[in-house]
């Protein structure tokens, strides 16, 4: 049996964990909005048309913040189309996804949904086909109390009080040739700077995120981040990262190295941001917003991306997740937590139907995909300070990388409640692992909860007919004595242990 030993001390902290790393993403894409969070006439729908079953699952998932309305969609979106009387809203062509957008769901409906779900909104502005003036007008509509054209327009739409939205993304994936109104780094850096400046002049307390490169393999990557931040460093708080994980080779060992690639990505972008700061002799630190991330490769081609005839809310990007996908998601969550000093927000893309942890049938049920479970557990138990753990474990080689740890772990300690959570992923394909965790400086501990996510079939999925095929169970081999946790981890398993003061 493999042996792994972990030491964590309450005094050795990476950083407090920002709860906004447990965010998701709602875009006008496929059935994410229409048939996802919003389906008037559904048996569970409320007076606003919000699906009650999806709201319930969203709360269970533990979502803290949601990015809206895109994504690729936002780069061609006129926000004015989605406010006011529904019967007067225009129907538009959505060039991003080849669909027809009815605009029956927009800004105010989304804010009502956020209130129902008790979730913070993260809005994006269109810097593809529009610019600083339109972004400032949108902000004024949402945040200014009254007495101006756009604030009074909001009030005439039935929303007397401002929405007071604090977190704003300055566009989306602007270096992507697939993006409506794509830009060079120089072009985008300038428009991001001016947009941020005008938005800050209009509303206090904003948090603004500039677009990073669309993904790690873009030719523009790294140079894009530096150039953009060199323009807008003083005006923004975050740079975004987007990362999707793939298993095209059907090689589980290689697939699990996505966790290590994500860690390298985070470290690199933080270093680029710090280089821009160094050029200015600045102590300011740009934080990272991983505001699009997920597994996505099975529904990544052909009719999954676009269907003929400009349909309304077609089935797009409806990835069916299996057990091995859940392992990668769990590992990615631990990577984000372990980089809590720089990663302050994260948005799993997306929330419902389109590359999502929640699936629905139009007019029918909703259910949890496999990736739902590690996210829900991380959000439930990931509270407090991330500890800088010392880990001794065996290693493996895969995907062109050597010396990769078989144990991936994250330890989060909440000094206010006295609870300490241990997340552990055994990446061995065949061998069980004897895990020992010493929790120092915390006093005697008791094991409050222990969960295991494991399946002998890596391709096992959850479906409408078998919604609990892959789900966590009580851990069969875990105990705590004094300050030391011991557990036996099955090969290829995700595990969570919650401890409390004795």
N, C-alpha and C positions, 0 to 999 in steps of 0.2 A: 504494500500500500504506500502511496505517496504521502509525504509528510510536509506540512506547511506550518510555519510559526509566525505569529504576528504580535507585535508589541505596540500598544497605543497608550499615550499618557495624556490626561486632560489638559496639561499645561503646554503641550506642543500642538499648536493649531495652525492649519493652513489659512483658514478664514471662516467667518460665519457664512453659512450656506444661504444664499439669496433664494427665497422660495419661488421666485419667478423663473427658476430653471425648469419648473414643472408646468410650463406653458404649452399651448397647442396653437393651431392655426386653422382659421376658417376663411376659405377663399371661394369666390363665385366660380366654382369649377365642378363640373359633373353634378353629382347629387350631394355635395357637401352641404350646401344651403338648402336648396329645394329638394325635399325628400329626405334631408338629413336633419338639420336642427329645426327646419321650418316646413311644416306640411299641414296646412289647414284642412280640416276634414278627417285627419287621422283619428282613430279611436281615443288616443291619449292626448290629442292636441288641446291646448288651452284657448282662451279667447283671442290670444295674439297669434294663434297658429303654430305655437312652439310645441314640438313633440315632447310629451311628458316623459316617455321612456328614455329618450336621448338625454334630457335634462338630468334624470336620475342617474344614468350611467356616467354622465360628465362629472357629477358631484362625486360619485364613487371613484372615478379615475383620479380625482384630486387635482384638477386643473386649477392653476392660480392666475394665469394671464392668457389672453387669446389675441393673436395677430389677425387683423382684418383690414381691407377686403381682398388682399392679395399681397404677394404673388404676382405672377405674370399678368393677371387680370387688371391689377391696379394701374399698369402703365398705359392703359387706354381708357381708363374709367373717369367719367365726369361725375363727381360726387353729387352735383345738383340733380342728376337723374334719379337718385335714390332717396329723395326727401319730398315731403309734401303729400297731397292727396294721391292715393294709389291709382285712381282712375285717370289721373292726369300725367302719370309718369311715362316717359317714352320707352318704347321697345328698341333695343339696340343690337347690332352685331358685335359679338365679342371676338375680336381677332385672335386673342391669345389661345383660345380653346375651340375655335370654330363653332361657337354655339350662339343661340339667341338668348339675350338677357332681357327679362321682363321688368326688372327693377322693382318688383313687388316687395323685395326685402332690401333695406338700405341702412343708413347710419342710425336712425332712431330705433328701428326694429332691432338692430344689433345691440344697441345700448340697453333696450328693454330686456333682451335675452341675457346679456351680461348680468343685469341686476337679478334676474330670476335664477341664474346659475351662481350668483355671488362670486363673480370673476372680474378681474381688472381688464380693461380693454387696452390693446396696443394697436394703434391705427397707422396705416401707411398712406402717404400722399403720392400722387401721380407726378413723377418727374420724367416721364417718357414723352407723352404728347402735350403735357402742360408744364407749368413752371412755378416760380416763387409766388406770384400774385395769387394764383388759384389755390395754392397750399395755404397761404395766409388767410384767404377768404374762408376756406374750409375750417381752419382753426378758429376763426372768429365766430363762425356759425356754431361750433361745438362748445367753445369755452367762454366767450364774452357774455357778461350778464344780460345787458340790454342797452337800448339807446342807439344802436347802429343798424345799418341795413341788414347785415347777415345775422346778428343776434336776434333782432326783431323778427326776421324770417323764421328762425327756429321757434320762437315763441308763438308765432302765428300757426305753426305746425303742431302746437299742443304741448311744447316742452318749455315751460316757463323758466325753469332753473337750468343753468349751463351743465353740460355733461362733465366738464372739468377733466378732460382726458390729458394725461401727463406724458405718456410714452408714445413717441411718433417715429416711424421709420421713413427716411428720406428716399423714397423710391424702392425699387426692387431689381436686383440682378442686372444693373444697367450696362455691364460689359457683355451680356449675352446677345449674340446675333439674333436669337429667337425673340428678343424683347422688343415690344413696340417702342420705338424711339430710343434705341440703344445708343450709347454714347462712349466716347473715349474717356480715359481717366482724367484728362485735362478738362474736357467738357463737363463731365459729371462732378468733378471736384469743385469747379467754380459754381455750378448751379446748386450743389449741396450747401456750399458756404453761404450763398446769398439767401437760399430758402431758410436755412437755420437762423440766420441773422434776423430775417423778417418775422419768423415765428417767435423768436425770443422777445422781440420788441412788442409782440402782440399779447403774450401770455406768460405769466411767471411760473417757475417751478417745472419747466419742461425737461424731459429726458429725450435726447435725440440720437438716433442711430444712423450712421452713414452706411452705404452699401459696400460690402467687401466684394471681392471677385465672386462670380457665380458658383464656382466650385474649385476644388484643389487642383484639378488637371487643366484648368483654363490656361492658354498661353499668356494671358494677362495677369495671372496670379502673382502675387508678391509685389511686382512693380505697380500694379493697380492700387493695392492697399497703401503703399508708400505715397504715391502721387496724390491720391484722393485725400489722405489725411494731411498731407503737406499743404493742401488748400484749406481744409475745413477743421483743422485740429482744435483751434480755439473755440469753435462753435458747437462741437458734437461731444457726446459722452461715450458713445459706443461705435464699434465697427462690427458689421454683421459677418457671420460665417454660415455657409450653407454646405451641408454634407449629406449625401445619400449613399447607403451601403448596398453592395451588390454581391451576389453569389453565382455569377455566370458560369464558373467552372465546376459548380456543384462539388466543392472541396471545402468541407467544414473547417478544417484546420486553417486553411488560407482565409476563409470567410471570417473567422474569429479575429484575424489580425486587423480587421476594420477598426477595432477598439484602439489598437496601437497607432494606426494611421490618424485617427481622430485626435489622439493625444499630441502627436507631432504637429498636426495642423494648428491646434490651439497654441502650442508653444511658439510656433513660427509666427503666427499673426500677432501675438503679444509682443514678440521681439521686434517686429516691424513697427508696431505702434510706438514702442519705446525708443526706437531709432529716430522717429520723427520728433519725439519729445526731447531726445538728446540734442538734436540739431538746434532746438530752441532753448536749450539749457533749462527745460521746464520740468517741474516736479509733478505735473499733471499726468495721470495715467488713464489712457483710454481703455475702457472695459470691453468685453466681448459679448456679443449677442448672437448665440447660435439659433437664429430665428427661423431656420428651416433645417430639419434633420429627420431622417427615418431610413428604414429599409425600403428600397424601390428598385426592382429590376424585372419582375415577372409581368407587370402591367405597364410596360415602358416602350411600347411600339404599336404601330398600326392603329386599329380602331380603339385601342386603349387611350390614345392621345387625342384623336380627332375623328369625328364621324361626318359623313356627307349630309348635306341638306340643312345645315344650321339648326340642329334640333335644340329643344329646350331641355336643360338638365339631363343630358345623356349620361349613360354609365361610362365614366372615364376614370382611369387610374385606380380601378377597384382591385387593388392588390389583395390577394388572399394570403395571410401570414401563417407560417407554420412554426413548429416548436423551435427550430434552429434560429429563426428570425427573432424570437423572443429572447434567446440567449444573447444575441448581438445587441438588441435594444437594452437589455440589462447591463451589459458591459459598457455601453456608451453612456448610460446614466451615471455609472460609477466614475467614468472618466470625467464627466462634467462636474460631478461633486468634488472629485480630487483636485480640480482646477478652480475651486471656489474663489480663489483670490483674484481671478480674472474673468471667469465665465459667470455673468450675473443674470442673464436671461437665456431661456431656451424654448423653442416652439416646435414640438413634434408635429410634423406635417403629414396629414391634417387631422381633424378631429373625427369626422364622420365620412364613411364610404370611400372617399378618394384618399388612397394611401393612409388608412386611418385605423385606430384601435377599436372604433365602434362601427359596426355594420348595421344597416337597416334594410328591410324590405318595404317598398312603398305600399302603404296601407296595411302593413304587417308588423312583425316583431323587430326588435333590435337586439343585438347580442355582442358579446365581448370577443374580439379577436385575440390571438395568443399574446400579442405584444401589449395588450391592455394590462396584463397582470404585473410584469416587472415595473411598469410605469406607476401603476396604482400603489404598489408596495413602496417604491422609492419615495413617492410623494407623502404617503402616510407616515413612514418611519424616518424620512430624511429631514430632521429638524434640529437646528442648533449649529454647533461648530464642527467643521470637518477637521479631523485629527490627522496629523502627519505620522502615519503608521510606518513602522519598520517591518518589512516583510521578508521572510526567508522561505523560498519555495523552489521547486524544480522548474526547469525551463524547457522550451521546445523551439523548433525552427519551422517556419512556414511562410509562404508568400514572399520569399526573398529576404526574410528577416530572421536573425538568429538571436538566441538568448532571451526569448520572450517568456515572461512568467506564466506558469500554468495557473496560478491563483491570481485572480483579479479581485481586489477588495477595496472597500471604502468604509470608513468608520465615522459616524456622525454622533456627536455628543451634545445633549441639551442640558446645560448646567441648571437651568431654571426648573426643570421637571425631574432631573436626576436620571433621565433615560438615555441610554446609549445604544445605537443600532449598528449592527455589523452586516454588511452586504458582501456576499462571497460568490464568485463564479469559478467553478472548476473547469478549466479548458482542456483537461485530459480527455482524449477520445475513448479511452478504455479502462483507466484505472481510478479506483476510489481514492479519496484524499482524506487523511487524518489532519484536521484543522485544530490548532491550538491558538487561542487569542488571549493575551494577557492585557487586562484593562487596569492600568496603573493610575493612582491618584484619585480613585473614584469610590473607594471603600468597598465593603462587601456587596456583591451583586446577586440578583435573582433573575431567572429567565422568564420574562413575561410572555414572549411569543417566539415561535420558531416555525419557519415556513420553507418548503422545498418546492421548486418548479422543475419537474423532470419528466421526460417521456422517452421510452425506448425507441420510438419512431420519430426521427428528426423531421419528417415531413408531415407529422400529425397536425391537423388544423381544427379550428372551431367553426361550426356552421349553424345555420338555422335549425337543422335537425339534431345536431350534436353540439350545443353551445358551450358545454363544459368539458369537452374532450381533453383539452389542455388547460389545467388550472392548478393553482398552488394547493398543497396539502400540508398537514401538520408534519413537521420534520421528524423522521423516525429515529434519529440518532444524534441528539444534542443534549448537553447538560452544562451546568455551571457550578463551580465549587470555589467559594471565596471570590477571587477576582479573575478567575480563569475560565474561559469558555472552551469546551471541547465539542467537536462534532465530526461526523463522518460524511463527507460530501460525495455523492454519486458522480461518476464521470458525466461531463456535459450537463451540469446542473446549476441553477440559480438559487441562491439560498439567502434568507433574511433571518437575523436573530435580534430580538429586541430585549434589552436587559434594563433593569431598574435597580435603584438602591434597595438593599435588603431591609 
